[in-house]
């Protein structure tokens, strides 16, 4: 192969690589566009009433594009659930890493995250409840949600155990406190779902602080 032929071959190869990369990026963007549209449709119509046609219309695309990328409504809904779970986990882990440095600060920051508008809002909260309502009849949803819940339960329990050891608190169970905190935030999510306009985030954060102070007075005085 002479020098000219090598340059032509090299340029052709680079062009093919760049074209493939653009196709991959375009595919990812299109899939994300459809997932975002699905989230909006579920929040507005519910899970059962959301159709591929609704999603296509919301995204400004054809139903054929939806089928091309996800093949079926079930696949689209499953990937939407995976997305909201992964998105939450990313924010959860970032909050954990950035909260500083003690277990008490991290625990409070993680609970406050659940009440933050980026998490608890009119678009995402209905979607969570829509999927939770289907876990009994959809094994795939159940597995995804169970894995999620076990991960967060473990983090909360470990933080509570650390705080208990630091404060030498007597007759306080880390697992019981973790369950109580999760139940409290889940209840607040439900209250927000039912009455988003009247929900008071400041009052909710105060209630969380009061509960933490009850269990760990030396850490949340």
C-alpha positions in Angstrom: 0.0 0.0 0.0 1.5 3.3 -1.1 1.4 6.5 1.0 -1.6 8.0 -0.9 -3.6 4.8 -0.6 -2.9 4.6 3.1 -4.1 8.1 3.7 -7.3 7.4 1.8 -7.9 4.2 3.8 -7.1 6.0 7.0 -9.5 8.9 6.3 -12.2 6.5 5.2 -11.8 4.5 8.4 -11.9 7.6 10.6 -15.0 8.8 8.7 -16.8 5.5 9.3 -15.8 5.6 13.0 -17.1 9.2 13.4 -20.4 8.2 11.6 -20.9 5.2 13.9 -20.3 7.4 16.9 -22.9 9.9 15.7 -25.4 7.1 15.1 -24.8 5.8 18.7 -25.1 9.3 20.2 -28.3 9.9 18.1 -29.7 6.6 19.3 -29.1 7.5 22.9 -30.6 10.9 22.5 -33.7 9.5 20.8 -34.2 6.9 23.5 -33.8 9.5 26.2 -36.3 11.7 24.4 -38.8 8.9 24.4 -38.2 8.1 28.1 -38.7 11.7 29.0 -42.0 11.7 27.0 -43.1 8.5 28.8 -42.5 10.1 32.2 -44.7 13.1 31.3 -47.4 10.8 30.0 -47.4 8.6 33.1 -47.5 11.6 35.3 -50.5 13.0 33.4 -52.4 9.8 32.5 -51.2 7.0 34.8 -49.4 3.9 33.8 -52.3 1.9 32.4 -53.6 4.7 30.3 -50.3 5.6 28.7 -50.0 4.2 25.2 -47.2 4.2 22.6 -49.3 6.6 20.6 -49.4 9.0 23.6 -45.6 8.8 24.0 -45.0 9.3 20.3 -47.2 12.4 20.3 -45.6 13.8 23.4 -42.2 13.3 21.9 -43.2 14.6 18.5 -42.2 11.4 16.8 -43.9 8.5 15.0 -45.1 5.3 16.7 -42.7 3.5 14.4 -39.7 5.3 16.1 -40.9 4.1 19.5 -41.2 0.5 18.3 -37.8 0.8 16.6 -36.1 1.7 19.9 -38.1 -0.3 22.4 -40.0 -2.9 20.4 -43.0 -2.9 22.9 -44.8 -0.8 25.5 -43.6 -3.2 28.2 -39.9 -2.6 27.3 -40.5 1.2 27.1 -42.1 1.2 30.6 -39.4 -1.0 32.1 -36.6 1.1 30.7 -38.4 4.2 32.0 -38.5 2.7 35.5 -34.8 1.8 35.2 -34.1 5.4 34.2 -35.9 7.0 37.2 -34.2 4.5 39.5 -30.8 5.3 38.2 -31.4 9.0 38.1 -32.4 8.9 41.8 -29.4 6.7 42.7 -27.0 9.2 41.1 -28.5 12.1 43.1 -28.5 10.0 46.2 -24.8 9.0 45.9 -23.8 12.6 45.0 -25.6 13.9 48.1 -24.0 11.2 50.3 -20.5 12.1 49.0 -21.0 15.9 49.2 -22.6 16.0 52.7 -20.0 16.4 55.1 -18.2 14.4 56.8 -20.1 12.8 59.7 -22.9 10.2 59.6 -25.4 12.7 61.1 -24.8 15.2 58.4 -25.1 12.6 55.7 -28.3 11.1 57.1 -30.0 14.5 57.3 -28.9 15.5 53.8 -30.2 12.2 52.3 -33.6 12.7 54.0 -33.8 16.3 52.9 -33.0 15.1 49.3 -36.3 13.2 49.3 -38.1 16.4 50.0 -36.2 18.5 47.5 -38.1 19.8 44.4 -35.7 18.0 42.1 -37.0 14.7 43.6 -40.4 15.4 44.9 -42.3 17.2 42.1 -45.4 16.9 40.1 -43.7 14.9 37.3 -41.6 12.4 39.2 -43.7 11.6 42.3 -46.7 10.3 40.3 -44.4 8.1 38.2 -42.9 6.5 41.3 -46.4 5.7 42.7 -47.6 4.5 39.3 -44.8 1.9 39.2 -45.1 1.0 42.9 -48.7 0.2 42.3 -47.8 -2.4 39.7 -45.0 -4.3 41.6 -47.3 -7.1 42.8 -48.3 -8.0 39.2 -45.1 -7.2 37.4 -42.1 -9.3 38.6 -39.7 -7.1 36.7 -40.8 -3.9 38.4 -40.7 -5.7 41.7 -37.1 -6.8 41.2 -36.0 -3.3 40.2 -37.8 -1.7 43.1 -36.6 -4.3 45.6 -33.0 -3.8 44.6 -33.4 -0.1 45.0 -35.0 -0.3 48.4 -32.5 -2.7 49.8 -29.6 -0.4 48.7 -31.1 2.7 50.4 -32.3 0.7 53.5 -28.7 -0.5 54.0 -27.2 3.0 53.7 -29.7 4.4 56.2 -29.3 1.6 58.7 -25.5 1.9 58.6 -25.6 5.6 59.1 -28.0 5.2 62.0 -25.7 2.5 63.5 -22.7 4.8 63.3 -24.7 7.6 65.0 -25.8 5.3 67.8 -22.3 4.1 68.4 -20.9 7.7 68.4 -23.6 9.0 70.8 -23.7 5.8 72.9 -27.5 5.8 72.7 -29.2 3.2 74.7 -32.3 1.2 73.6 -32.2 2.6 70.0 -32.3 0.2 67.1 -30.6 1.3 63.9 -33.0 -0.8 61.8 -36.1 0.6 63.5 -34.9 4.2 63.1 -34.2 3.6 59.4 -37.7 2.0 58.9 -39.3 5.0 60.7 -37.4 7.5 58.6 -38.3 5.8 55.4 -41.9 5.5 56.4 -42.0 9.1 57.2 -40.6 10.3 53.9 -42.8 7.8 51.9 -45.8 9.3 53.8 -44.7 12.8 52.8 -44.4 11.7 49.2 -48.0 10.4 49.4 -49.2 13.7 51.0 -47.5 15.6 48.2 -49.0 13.4 45.5 -52.5 14.0 46.9 -52.2 17.7 47.7 -49.2 19.2 45.9 -50.4 22.8 46.2 -50.9 22.7 49.9 -47.8 20.6 50.8 -45.4 22.6 53.0 -41.8 21.6 52.4 -40.5 23.7 55.3 -42.9 22.0 57.7 -41.9 18.6 56.3 -38.2 19.3 56.9 -39.0 20.5 60.4 -40.8 17.3 61.1 -37.8 15.3 59.9 -35.5 17.3 62.1 -37.8 16.8 65.1 -37.9 13.0 64.6 -34.1 12.8 64.3 -33.7 14.9 67.4 -36.0 12.5 69.3 -33.8 9.5 68.4 -30.4 11.3 68.5 -30.6 14.4 70.7 -26.8 14.8 71.0 -26.4 14.9 67.2 -29.4 17.1 66.2 -29.7 19.5 69.1 
